[in-house]
Amino acid sequence: MFNKKTAVITGAGGTLCSEISKELYKCGANVVLVGRTKEKLDRVADEIKREGGNVLVYPCDVTDKEGVKGLAEEVKRVFGGCDFLINGAGGNNVKAMPTITEFDEREIKGDLPDGQRGLFDIDTDAFKSVLDINIMGTVLPTMEFAKQMVERGGGSVVNFASMNSYCPLTRCFAYAMSKAAIVNLTQSFGAYFAPANIRVNAVAPGFMVNERSKTYLGTVEDGLTERGKKVISHTPMKRFGEASDLLGCVKWLLSDGAAFVTGVTVPVDGGFLTLGGV
Ligand SMILES: NC(=O)c1ccc[n+]([C@@H]2O[C@H](COP(=O)([O-])OP(=O)(O)OC[C@H]3O[C@@H](n4cnc5c(N)ncnc54)[C@H](OP(=O)(O)O)[C@@H]3O)[C@@H](O)[C@H]2O)c1
């Protein structure tokens, strides 16, 4: 399906994009695995290499302009350029979040119980870093790799939005606003790059299972936390998503089957967005 194509995947050592990387390799693509921690990328690369695949591991912080430039040069040198970019690197930071879900007047006087933190006590550097990774971490790789896609006559970019893009969850200020920005950016980059035959779309995963989610949401099989119960009661399909649930959508967005599709964000969420919650 993707023979002779080269796919750069950021966040490739993570839960969702490791599976996407393996799937794109299975579909014939050369894959470039990007993230800050080499060991995580090596684990994914080892699985791919066992099957003889063309894989390049490149540890890099996607918010670092020079680092991303070096990544693009290496992709050009090794594979001749990039056809597909998956902007999967992203995340949140607990220091950017209050522990309480709504304003409590005790936070004004610093009287919240031990271990509790209101909005006024969050770490604003952490807040900025969340905006940076989710927003600039998508903008910078797109700018670099769009140049190579232009040289190759076109390409396809898939960004990562979230349920927070549409309506913020409690406590997630920086994460939610940055994922809302991804929907908007996907539209404006989609329009901007259309004359270059580069399509820019996004997926908005619902609540997917990963090691973190098992702690703060629980599991359907072994018991849910209060927050997990709210999510499942709001999800018509009554389960969390798996990385494998994203594969069909990502492959479709990358493929010629979506040749007339650009600027859209596709929710992959078990129906979470269909309900108002009442
Ligand atoms: N899981 C969900 O339920 C869910 C729902 C909606 C949206 N999403 C989005 O989907 C994407 C993938 O999520 P996931 O669940 O697979 O998360 P994950 O397991 O935490 O993977 C994210 C990966 O991004 C990498 N990363 C973070 N900051 C980076 C940076 N500055 N430069 C380069 N790489 C960086 C991390 O590796 P290093 O730390 O080694 O760099 C990590 O491997 C994210 O954008 C996330 O916001 C996830």
The ligand as a Gaussian input file, in Angstrom:
#p B3LYP/6-31G(d) Opt

LIG

0 1
 N       -3.674000       8.203000      24.785000
 C       -4.783000       8.918000      24.680000
 O       -5.819000       8.606000      25.249000
 C       -4.787000      10.141000      23.804000
 C       -5.998000      10.786000      23.589000
 C       -6.028000      11.898000      22.772000
 C       -4.884000      12.373000      22.198000
 N       -3.706000      11.748000      22.424000
 C       -2.513000      12.280000      21.764000
 O       -1.973000      11.274000      20.966000
 C       -0.554000      11.435000      20.890000
 C        0.130000      10.148000      21.323000
 O       -0.346000       9.820000      22.633000
 P        0.133000       8.520000      23.443000
 O       -0.971000       8.097000      24.303000
 O        0.751000       7.538000      22.542000
 O        1.213000       9.207000      24.380000
 P        2.600000       8.648000      24.914000
 O        2.547000       7.170000      25.088000
 O        2.958000       9.488000      26.087000
 O        3.584000       8.969000      23.719000
 C        3.945000      10.283000      23.394000
 C        5.371000      10.246000      22.910000
 O        5.765000      11.582000      22.549000
 C        7.128000      11.733000      22.853000
 N        7.414000      13.141000      23.117000
 C        6.894000      13.924000      24.094000
 N        7.432000      15.147000      24.050000
 C        8.305000      15.157000      22.996000
 C        9.173000      16.116000      22.444000
 N        9.263000      17.356000      22.944000
 N        9.930000      15.767000      21.380000
 C        9.854000      14.519000      20.849000
 N        9.037000      13.561000      21.342000
 C        8.297000      13.870000      22.409000
 C        7.356000      10.880000      24.115000
 O        8.627000      10.284000      24.126000
 P        9.868000      10.982000      24.886000
 O        9.377000      11.389000      26.228000
 O       10.910000       9.929000      24.884000
 O       10.226000      12.136000      24.018000
 C        6.316000       9.765000      23.971000
 O        6.890000       8.548000      23.552000
 C       -0.218000      12.638000      21.770000
 O       -0.163000      13.797000      20.975000
 C       -1.412000      12.705000      22.703000
 O       -1.597000      14.001000      23.216000
 C       -3.628000      10.638000      23.224000

